[in-house]
Amino acid sequence: MKEDKLLKIQERISEKFVKFIRDGIYEIRSSYDGNIYCAFFLFDEGNIVMLFNGFQKKTQKTPESEIKKALELKKEYYAEKNNIGSFDAILDEKYGKIGSPEREEFHKEAYAYCVGQIVCNAREAKKNDTKRACRENRERTVFYL
C-alpha cells in the first residue's frame, strides 16, 4: 500500500508547494504518482477561496491560459460576492415591496409551508415515539403458557 496521500490536512504548507502568481492569485501544487497537479486560490478576508480550475502541470512554467482562467474565476467570485444583497432586497425584487399583494401572497404561502413542515415533523416524531413504545412493549411482554 502506498504511503503517498493526495490530500493531507495541515496547519501550514511549505513554500515549495505554494507560489504567488499575480493579482492576489496563488498556485498550490501537489504530486501524486509522479505527476504534478495544481489549483489556484486567493485569500478573502483571511479565508482561503479555492478557484476551481485545477490542472496537471507538465512544465515548470504555469500556463498563461490557466492563469487567465483563474483571474476570470476571481473576477466572477467577487462579482457574485458583491451582488448578494439582503434577504429583504431579494424578496423585494422577486415579490415586490412589503405590503404589495405579491409579497403578501408570498408570506401566506411561506407561512403555510412552515406550518406544514411543523405538522409533518410532529407526526413523524409521534410515529417514531409510537414505534419505540411498541418495541419496548414487545420486549417487556412475557407470555405464559
TANORUR-V368799 format. One record per helix or strand. SS is the DSSP state (A for helix, B for strand). FROM is the first residue (numbers start at 1). TO is the last residue. If there is no record, write none. Layout:
BEGIN
ss:from:to
SS:FROM:TO
SS:FROM:TO
END
This chain:
BEGIN
ss:from:to
A:15:17
B:18:22
B:25:32
B:35:44
B:47:57
A:64:83
A:87:95
A:101:140
END
